């Protein structure tokens, strides 16, 4: 039981359960199975984006352009669908993945080959991608009546009580978990973020690994671009404006270390769920939007402090072990 209590994901899961229980005391309708399924669906896109961001952060980088990537991918696929509704959905899905992946490639190449710090690269591409949306659309919106029924309806198809959007998130979580646990690339994320110098001596290419993380983040952002646009049945310049902050917050709350090398799929998912539940529940119990922002900010700061303290404790343990062996 002692190791379980020290487990970050286990403790965060308890916090999420306690949060749901406390909200249920104030608003019983919030904890009905149907509403909880809706909250999970609402959080699905945040979960998927957090997994891509987790991979990037684990390699000691950051992707501030993830929401802009989502917006540009969503706008492109919405414009293509509006221009030619007869294009099959598999082609549109492939298109949104290609666009998102290509934008991830741009970020990865600038970090890997050019050597620009990731925060500078993605801050720049954030503006470039947003500007590109305006140039492509001329500032015009793509509304529901311009989209085909199949385009809008696909994420809403239900199976076992959950829409396809939620099932997509579940499948992505399982795939990323398998990739992180069982592939060489997954192990490389941890090695490169934990100690880049040691990773080089172990035969790993740090830049190539960071590039792969950006491509992964881009692919997930591209997929989420279609899912976002089809779910809300609208595409415009400021889609998901500021959403990159929620994505980073989900990772930090889930225990992904900004210093790199530390993070789990379960933690990122739980961090996203915590944010999703909080954002859905606070209006229900009558909390002011201003307090919602303050609460979210306070939670993020607390998570960073906890991550930093746990990192220092881990460092002291390693030093004690080294001293004991000497």
Buried (B, 14 or more C-beta within 10 A) or exposed (E): EEEEEEBBBBBBBEBBEEBBEEBBEEEEEBBEEEBBBBBBBBBBBBBBBBBBBBBBBBBBBBBBBBBBBBBBBBBBBBBBBBEEEEBEBEEBBEBBBBBBBBBBBBBBBBBBEEEBEBEEBBEBBBEEBBEBBBEBBEEEEBEEEBBBEBBBBBBEEEEEEBBBBBBBBBEBBEEBBEBBEEEEBBBBBBBBBBBBEEBEEEEBBBBBBBBBBBBBBBBBBBBBBBBBBBBBBBBBBEBBEEBBEBBBBBBBBBBBBBBBBBBBBBBBBBBBBBBBBBBBBBEEEEBEEEEBEEBBEEBBEEBBEBBEEBBEEEEEEEEEEEEEEE
